[in-house]
Amino acid sequence: MPAHPYLTDEELALLGQLYRQEQSESRLNLSLSLDAGIRPLLEQASQLELKMEIGDVTLHFPVSLDTRSHDEQAQVSTPDILTGDEAHPRAWRLPSPRELRLLEPSGRPLAADIRDLSIGGMRLLSRRCLFRRQQSRRVKLQLGDEQALWLRLQLVRQHRGRHFWLTAVRFELPVADRLALSDFVFRGFLQQMEGRQPSPSHGDDRPKRQD
């Protein structure tokens, strides 16, 4: 019986390996068995990906394959995490992310809490309005103690409640910074998935996996 109601033990191991390895890059090597007839097609492919569906969440893992080698090794890297149907996909949001700080250009903390975060936007909770006359503002997003990303927040909408402001913003990042943020969001996704795993019990009352 698998330890997760939707994923097999092998699938959980694949997800876990991506970010539990002591590597400088967030990549996992996979061994593949390929039919000789498929190699010419792969050589013409501009993009390869491994797709994994978990409920209403779809993970798209970029796959790089060295077709010049006969070792049949592929590298899987940080996925894009999407929710919704194929017609209206949207980036998955990490709720209440930890180990994050927003700073003003002066270095002072921004007086707002991150309610949720995706690789292209976030929602902020604050006691004061964050955008009055301006439609954008520059901030620094501190990822833990080691890495910081500069963001240009663009106002999408803001709502004034009785005791707070809820503000939605979007941003665009250079490739390297986007990969760093994707890595952080995926780590949060894995932690959330682990937190949803059912605890062991003497009785076997978990949902049966449908094969």
ChimeraX attribute file (.defattr): number of C-alpha atoms within 10 A of each C-alpha:
attribute: neighborCount
match mode: 1-to-1
recipient: residues
	/A:1	10
	/A:2	13
	/A:3	15
	/A:4	19
	/A:5	15
	/A:6	17
	/A:7	15
	/A:8	14
	/A:9	12
	/A:10	10
	/A:11	13
	/A:12	17
	/A:13	11
	/A:14	14
	/A:15	15
	/A:16	15
	/A:17	15
	/A:18	21
	/A:19	19
	/A:20	10
	/A:21	12
	/A:22	9
	/A:23	10
	/A:24	6
	/A:25	12
	/A:26	18
	/A:27	18
	/A:28	18
	/A:29	15
	/A:30	13
	/A:31	10
	/A:32	11
	/A:33	8
	/A:34	10
	/A:35	7
	/A:36	7
	/A:37	8
	/A:38	9
	/A:39	13
	/A:40	10
	/A:41	8
	/A:42	14
	/A:43	12
	/A:44	8
	/A:45	9
	/A:46	6
	/A:47	10
	/A:48	14
	/A:49	14
	/A:50	12
	/A:51	12
	/A:52	15
	/A:53	14
	/A:54	10
	/A:55	9
	/A:56	9
	/A:57	17
	/A:58	21
	/A:59	19
	/A:60	19
	/A:61	18
	/A:62	18
	/A:63	19
	/A:64	15
	/A:65	19
	/A:66	13
	/A:67	14
	/A:68	9
	/A:69	8
	/A:70	8
	/A:71	11
	/A:72	14
	/A:73	15
	/A:74	17
	/A:75	16
	/A:76	21
	/A:77	22
	/A:78	25
	/A:79	21
	/A:80	19
	/A:81	23
	/A:82	20
	/A:83	18
	/A:84	14
	/A:85	11
	/A:86	9
	/A:87	6
	/A:88	8
	/A:89	13
	/A:90	14
	/A:91	17
	/A:92	22
	/A:93	22
	/A:94	21
	/A:95	17
	/A:96	15
	/A:97	16
	/A:98	11
	/A:99	10
	/A:100	16
	/A:101	19
	/A:102	22
	/A:103	19
	/A:104	14
	/A:105	13
	/A:106	8
	/A:107	10
	/A:108	11
	/A:109	13
	/A:110	16
	/A:111	15
	/A:112	20
	/A:113	17
	/A:114	20
	/A:115	18
	/A:116	17
	/A:117	21
	/A:118	22
	/A:119	25
	/A:120	17
	/A:121	19
	/A:122	20
	/A:123	22
	/A:124	20
	/A:125	20
	/A:126	18
	/A:127	15
	/A:128	14
	/A:129	16
	/A:130	21
	/A:131	14
	/A:132	8
	/A:133	6
	/A:134	9
	/A:135	13
	/A:136	17
	/A:137	14
	/A:138	13
	/A:139	21
	/A:140	21
	/A:141	18
	/A:142	16
	/A:143	17
	/A:144	12
	/A:145	9
	/A:146	6
	/A:147	10
	/A:148	18
	/A:149	17
	/A:150	16
	/A:151	18
	/A:152	15
	/A:153	20
	/A:154	18
	/A:155	18
	/A:156	14
	/A:157	13
	/A:158	17
	/A:159	12
	/A:160	13
	/A:161	9
	/A:162	7
	/A:163	8
	/A:164	13
	/A:165	18
	/A:166	21
	/A:167	22
	/A:168	19
	/A:169	19
	/A:170	19
	/A:171	15
	/A:172	14
	/A:173	16
	/A:174	10
	/A:175	9
	/A:176	10
	/A:177	17
	/A:178	15
	/A:179	18
	/A:180	18
	/A:181	21
	/A:182	19
	/A:183	21
	/A:184	20
	/A:185	24
	/A:186	23
	/A:187	19
	/A:188	18
	/A:189	17
	/A:190	15
	/A:191	12
	/A:192	13
	/A:193	12
	/A:194	14
	/A:195	10
	/A:196	11
	/A:197	12
	/A:198	11
	/A:199	9
	/A:200	9
	/A:201	8
	/A:202	5
	/A:203	6
	/A:204	9
	/A:205	7
	/A:206	15
	/A:207	9
	/A:208	11
	/A:209	12
	/A:210	6
	/A:211	3
